[in-house]
């Protein structure tokens, strides 16, 4: 039992060079397409996270059928296990994980800062010990790009320093300026690859002037795309949105914009309205493995006893088989029994909802009714169904 794939528009075709075309705008929001040799990414896009060369609990063809045009791989985890050189010898990440479509790889910087032991940061790069076996590694801007090239990534991210929020302004400024210097080194290491892209990452904490300076300096490097990093790391949503509003006017209109590690459905719709084109987050897969689902009614916690004898499906209107093919009672049972099938089905439900949300956003922007779509979506979350909570 599989979902039917969301059809690409006939005019959207893979191109020999990396291109980005905006088809329609509604305020700051845009809908369009990123094209490259391995395929087309319809924007706004949500990228399921395949940390260790797999979207946990899902077959690649299921991820694709739900509407995902691109997935994310993690440089830090793949460099430690199985190793970038090994993946390259085996034909690259696309063949390794049986995903012939676009792949974006992050630089590894965030995981180095958050997961590794005994890390030491210098101008040259980061020295750290693996969280797996304690082995020592050095990650420089050049090595990060080399790893991503060995993996065969279609969209390569610069190495940056990400700080947790809140932090002192001087700490955010120091990290931002180091990230800019590292961006220059990544650009030199990446070289010229017409069908692939290097994205820079805007840093600056929660200080608007630092964010603006970072955006301007990166824009002057004439990269193929730009990400906004260091958000959704502990700050309130209003701070994240304020940083996006500060940055958006200073990023090139003709280049894609990616908000890293975000987020909840509400975060996504708010960021789309502020001009963001791409998103990734572990939330839908991680939540699904723990009994939490996202639906048009808001969030549901399948651990709750009220679902124990509920014969209804999650959402009879959903095109996702996991959402309409099993009862809430059965899914509740699987969650309580900690059965693997429960984790798989609820992950499927969540990724389906996220891709349906992106499709709805794209259509609403094209029709010039984004504000109405967001209002209707939020009303559904707030109204809920038998206890659904806002997303």
N, C-alpha and C positions, 0 to 999 in steps of 0.2 A: 504494500500500500504506500504509494508515493504521491507527493503533491504535484500538481501540474505546473510546469515552468511558466514564469511571467515572460511573455514574448517581448523581444527587443523590437523597437520600431524599425521598419524596413530600411530606413535611410541611415541607421546607425550601424556602421561597419568598422571593423578593425582597420587601422591605418599603419603604414610603415614608420611613421614618426609619432611621437607623443604630442597630442593636441587636446585643447579644451575649447569647447564651443558652448556659449550660453544661448539657449533657445528662447527663454522668456524670463521676465523679471516681474516681481511684485514687491514694491518697496525695495528693501535691501536684499530680499531673497532672490535666488536665481535657480533655474532648472536648466540642465544641459547635459553634456556628455564629455567624458574624458575618453579619448581613443588612443590605442597603442597596438602593437602587433598582436598581442595575445587577446585582445578584445576591447569591449566598450564598458565603461562604468557610467551608469546613469546617475545623475546627481539631482538633488541631494542623495547621498548613498550612505548606508550603514554597512560596515565591514565586520563580519563575524570574526572573532579572535581565534586563531589557530596557533596558540602559543608554541607548542612543541610539534608543529607540522600536523596538527589535527584539531578540528573543531570538536571539542569533547562531546561524546555521545551522539555524533551525527556522521552519516556517510557523506562523502563529498557530493554525490549526486543529489542527495536530499537538500544540502545547503544551497546548491545551485538552483534546484527546482523551486525553492522558496523565493527566489528573486535576487540572490546575492551575486553581484558581478565581480567581486573582489574579496579576498580574505587577507587577514593580517598574520604574519609570522613574526616570531620573536628572536632577535639576534642573540641576546644574552643566553637564552635557554638552548638555542640550536648550536651556538658555539661551544657550549659545555657538553651537550649530548644531543645528537651523535657526533657533532663536529662539522664545521663548514667544509673542510677539505674532503671529508668522507661523503657528504651530500653531493659535492661537486663531482667526485669520482663516480657516483651513482647516477649522474645525469642531471643534477640540479633539483631544487626544491619542488618545482612543478611536477616532475616525473616521480620524485620520491613520494609525494603525498597524493598523487593522482588528481591533481587540480590543474588543468591546462589553461586556466583563465588568469587574469591579473592577480599578482600578489604584492602587497606592500609589506616591507619589513621595517620595524622600528630599529633604532640604533643600538639599543641595549643600555643606554645611559640611565634610564629610570630604574631598571632592575638592579644595575650595579649599585645605585644609591640606596635602594630600598631592601634588597635581599642579601647582598653579598656581605661577607665578614671581613673585617680588618682592611677596609678600603682606604686608599690614600690618593687624594686628588692633587695633581700638579698641572702646570701649564702643558706638559707633554700629553697627559692623559690620566687614566685611572688605573691604579694597581689594586687588585682585590683578590680575595680567596673565594672559591666556589662555595655556594651554599649546599652543594651536593656532597663533595668529598674533601673540601678544604684546599684543593690545588690552587696554585698561584697563577694569575693571569694579568696581562696588561692590555687594556683597551684604549687605543688612541683614536683620534679622528680617522687617520689613515687605515688602521686595522679594522675599525667598524665598517668603513666603506668596502674594504677588501672582503670581509666576511659576507656582506650583503651581495657583493658581486659574485662570490663563489656560490652562494645560494641561488643566484639568478633572479633576484628580486626585480620587479618591474618598476616599483617606486621605492627609492632608497631614502632613508631619513638621515639627516646629519646627526653626529654625536653632540649632545648638549648636556648642560648641568641643570637638573631640575631640583628646585628647592621646595620644601613643604611650606604650606601657608597655615597660619601667619608666620612671617619672619621679619627681621629688621630690614629696613630699606637698603642699608649698605650691603647686606648679605645678598639680597635680590639683585642689586646693581652689579656686584662682583660676578655673580653667576651669569647674568645677562651678557656682560662684556666678554667673559671667557667663552660663552656659547657663540658669540659673533666671531671671535677669532677661530674657534673650531669650525665654524661654518665655512670660512675661507679655506681652511685646510681640507675639509671634506670636498669642496668644489674642485680643488686642484687634484685631489686623489681620484675623484669620480671621472673626470675627463669628459669626453664627448661621446654620448650614446643617444642618437636621435630617437630611438624607440623606447627609451627608458627615461626615468626622471629622478633627479635629486631634489628633495624638499628641504627648505630651511625651517627652523623652529623659532618662533617668537617667544622670548622669555621676558622677565621683568617683574615677577611676583604680582602683587596687587597694587602696583604703583603706575598710574596711567602714563606719566612722562617716560618711564623706563620702557613700557610696552610700546609706546609710539616710536621711541628712538630705535628699539630693536626692529620693529617692522620696517622703518625707513631704511635702516642699514641693510637688512636682508633684501628688501626690494631692489636696492642698488646693485646687488650681486646678480640680478637677472636669472634667478633660478626658475625651474619649471613649475614649482608650486610652493605653497607656504602653509606651515602648520602653526597652530597656537598651542603651546605646551604649558605645563605647570599650572593648569587649572583643574578643578574638581579634585583637589588634593587637600581638602579640609576647609576651604572657604565657603561661605554662604553662596547660594545661587545668585543673589543679586550682585555680589562682587564679581563672579564669573561673567555675568552678562555685561556689567559695566566695563570690564576689560575688553570684551569683544566689541562693544560700541566705540571704545577708544581706538582700537587697532584697525577696525574695518576700513575707515577712509584712507589708510596709509598702505594697504595691500593692493597690488595691481588688480584691476578689474578683470583682466584677461587671463588670470591664473587661478587654479583651484585653491581652495582654502579648507584646511583640515583641522578640526578641533580634537585633540588627542585625548583618548581615555574617557570620552563622554558619550552616553551616560544614561540617565533615566529618560523615558519617553518625553517627559516635560522639559528636561534639559535640551533635548534634541529639537523639539518644535520651537522653543524659544531661540535657540542658536541659529536655526534655519532662517527665522525671521530677521536675524541680524547678519545674514550674508554668508553663513558657513555651508560648505558643500559636502564635506566628508566627516564621518564619525566612526569610532570604534569603541567597544567597551566589553569587558568580560561579564557585565551584569546579567544579560539574558541567559547566558549559559550557566554561570555560577548560581544564579537564583534558581534556575530550573532544577539543578542537582540538589537543591535544598528545599524543594517543595513550594517555591514561590513562583507565581506566574503573572505575566502582564497580558491584559486583555482590553477590549474596548470598554469594559466595565470598570477598569482600574486594576489594581493588584488583588490577587487572591492568594491565600495561604492554604494549600491543600492539606497541611497538617491538622487544620482545625476540625474538631469533632463534628461540627455541623454538616460536613460533607460525607460523613460515614454512610448515610443511607440516601444520598442525593442521586437519583437515577439520570439526571440530565447530563448532557455533554458540557464541556467548558463553554462552547459557543457554537450553536447549531448553524450560525451564518458564516463561520470561518471556512475557508477552503482548505485548511490544514487538517489532514486526517487525524492527527493527534488531538486536535481541539474538538472534532465533531464525531469521532469514532469510538470513544470510550466514555463511560460514565464518570462523573465526579467521585462517586463512591469507590469505583475501581481504582482510580488514580490516587485517591486518599489511602486506600489499602496498600498500594505499591509504595507510597511515600513512607507510611508508618512501618512497613515491613523492610524498608531500605532495599527494595528490589532494584536491580540495575535498569529494568524496563521503565520504571517510574522516572528515573533520572533522564533517560533518553526521551521519553514522550514529553515531559515538561520542558526540556530544552528545545524540542521541536516546536512546541506551542509558542515559546517565547521568541525564538528566531522568526517564526512565521509572523507574529504580531509586529515585530520590529520592521520586517520587510514590507508588510502591508501598510504600516505607518509611513514609510518612506515613499511608497508608491502613491499614497494619498496626498502627501506633501508635494510631490512632483506634479501631480495632476492639478492640485489647487493653485500652485504658482502659475502653471500654464494657462489656467482659466481666469487668473486674476482675482481669486477668492480665497487667498491664504488666510486672511483674518477670520473669515467665516469658518473655514475648515478647523482652524485652531480652536475657536470658540466652541464649535460643535464637539470636537474631540475632548476638550476639557470638561464640557458638560456631561459627556458620557462617563468619564472617569469619576466626576463628583457624584453623579446620580448612582452609579454602581448597580450591583444586582445582588441582593441578599447578602450584603455585607462587604461588597467590593470596596476597597479604599482608594483614594486618589493615587494616580501613578507618580 
